[in-house]
Amino acid sequence: MPEQVPAKVVLGDETIEIARIVAEAGPAVERIPAAERVYAFVKAAILDRVYPGGELLTEGELATAVGVSRTPVREALLRLEESGLVKLYPKKGALVLPVLPQEINDVLEARELIETHAAAKVWPRRKQLVEKLVPLVQEMRKYKKAGDAKSFLEADRAFHEAIVGAAGNEILARLYNSLRDRQVRMGVPGIEVQPARMDKSIAAHQEMIDALCGNSPKRFRELVIAHIHVAAADLRSLQ
């Protein structure tokens, strides 16, 4: 059985789940390529801020944590560097890149460009899109009632990914997903302790659905942009 992550590390829920799968899946885990297991583990730990910005990760420590050799660790770290999450230093390891104010601005600007473009492209297919979005808002209401902030945010993310995905550009969809990953690492400003924010978010998403059911594509684009600006203000307030 692979060695566990050192006890000194306080794991988030997602990271705990990945660690459990790696440790308990037995022979079945071998069906997942080793590099994929390392990539999933390290990415989740970075997004959970288990590995904070400025921490140096070594191949040996990661290999021990996931229970693999160093070769797949190198492959996974190369992918993480391409995603902008780490910086590789030969013979030293991988430095988890800290979140800088400029990165926040860049991510939010790129997100606005992609979502605004998608909002225009999806209008001819809005009926099919609404069918995907309505259940997601229902999930958000359910998770808000249960006080499950993490699941609430996952439904929120799925809502926006559905809009971008409906635009039909797979390259932009992949880029958007990576942007949302980086935004997760920047922090979730207060939604766990401010349920009123959940209510405002639900209302904003419902407004977008209502606009899709109307006859003004301009109104829908404006709502998408306004929602991103609210998220931007919240993120910048953390700095």
N, C-alpha and C positions, 0 to 999 in steps of 0.2 A: 504494500500500500504506500502511495506517495507520502512524503513528509508533509505535515501541516504547516501553514503559514505561522511564523513565530508568534508566540502568545502576546508579545508587546504590541502587536498591530491590532487596532480596533477596526473591525471590518463592518462595512455597510451591508444592508440586506442583500443587494445584488451580488456583491463579492462573496458573501458567505455562501450563497446558493451555488455559485460557480465552484468555490473551493469544495463544497460538499459533493458536487457531481464528480469532480476530479478524484476526490478521495474515496468515494463509495461506489462508483459505477463499475469497478472491477474490469473484467475483460471488455465490457461494452464500450468503455471509454476509449479503447484503442481504435475504435471505428472512426473516431474524430481525429483528424491529423494533429500531430503534436503541436505544430506551429499555430494551428487554429486555437488549440486549448490555451496556449501561452498568450496569444493575442487577446482572446476574450477575457482571460483572468486579469492581465495587466491593464487593459483598457478599462474594465469595470473598476479596478482599484484606483486608477487615476481619476475617473469620473466621480467616484465616491469620495475622492480626496483622501483615501487611505494613504496613497503615495502623493504627498503635496508637492506643489511647485518648488523646485530647488533641491529635491531629494535625488540622490544618485543611486540608480538601480544597477546591480551587477548581474552578469549572466549566471554566475554560480548560484546566487541567492534565488533568482527566479527559477532556475532549473530545479533547485531543491524544493521550492514552494509548490511547483506544479507536478514534479515527479517525472521530468524528462531530461534529455541530454542538452548540451549547450547549443547544438546546431539549430534546432527549432526555435530556441530562444532568440538567436541572432536573426532568424527570418522574421519572427514576430516583431522584434524591435525595429527592423527596417520599415515594416508597415506602419508602426506607430510613429516613426519619424516622418514618413510621408503624410500622415494625418495631422502633423503639427503638434503632437502631444509630447514628444521627447526629442532630445538632441543627442546623437551618438558621439562618443569620444573613444577612439580606438584604445584598447588595452585598459580602459578605465570603466566604461559602462555607459549607461544612458541617463542623462539628466532630465528629470521631469520639468518641462518648461513652465515657468510661472506665468500666471495670467497678468498681462500688462494692460493699462488703460487703452493703448492703441489697438490691442487685439480685440477688446470689447467693441470699440468703434468699427473696426474692420468687419467683424462677424455680423454686427447688426446692420451695417450698410449692405453687405452681401446678401443677408437674409431678406432685407427689404427689396432689393433688386429682383431676387428670384421669386419671392411671393407676389410682388406686383405684376411681374411678367406672367406668372401662373394664373393670377386672378383674371387677367384678360383672356388667356388662352382657353380657360375652362368654361367660359360663358356658354358656348354652343352645347356643352355637355353637362350643363348645370343640373338637369333633372336627375341624371344618374349619380352625380356627385352628392346631391342632397340625400339620396338614399343611403349613402355611406356616412354622411356627417351626422344625421339625426341620431342614430344609435350611440355615437361617440359623445354627444352632448348629454344623452340620457345616462351614460356611464359616469360622466363628470358629476351630474347631480347625485347619483348613487354614492360615489366616493366622497363627495362633500358631506353628505349626510352621515356617512360612516366615519368621517374624520381621517380618511386614508389619503394623505397628501401625495404620497408617492404614486399611487395608482391614478389619482386625479391628474397629476402632471403627465403621466404616460398617455392618458386619454387625450389630454390637451395636445401633446406632441403628435399623436396619431391623426388628430383633426387636421393639423396644418400639413402633415406629410401627405394626407389624402388629397388635399387641394393641389399641392405641388405635383404629386404623382399623376393626377388627372390631366395635367398639362401635356403629358405624353413625351417628355424629354428625360430619358433615363440618366443622362450625364448630369443634368441639373438636379434630378432627384437624389442622386448619390452625393453630390456636393452639398445639397441642403441637409441631408442626414448628418454629414460630417460637421456642418455648422451647428446643428442642434446639439451634437455631442460636445462640442467645444463650449456651447452656452451652458450646458449642464455643469461643466467643470467650473464655470464662473460663479455658480451659486444660485440658489433659489431664494429670492428675497422675501423672507417672512411669510410665505403662504401657509406654512405649517401652523403658525401661531396667530394668523389673521384670517379667520374663515370668511370675513367680509370680502377679502380679495378673491376668494373662490366664487362668491356670488357675482362679483363684477366680471370675472372671467367668463362664467357661464352666460351671463347676459350678453357679453360681447360676441361670443360664439353663436348664440341664438340669433343675434342681429345679422350676422353674416349669412346664416341659413335663410332668414326672412328675406334678405336682399337677393339671394339666389332665386328665391321663389317669386321675386318681383320682376320689373321690366327695366331696371337701370343698372347696366354693368358698371357705370361710373360710381354709383353708390356702393356697390360691392367692393370695388378696388379701394375706395376711400376708407371703408371699414377695416379692410385688411391692413392698410398702412397705419391707421390710427391704433390698431391693436399692437402692431410692432413697436410703435413709438411709446406706448405704455410700458411694454416689456423693457425697452431701452432705458427709460427713465428709472425703472425699478433696479435694473442691473447697475446703472451708474451711481445710484444712491448707495451701493455697497462699497464703493471705492473711497 
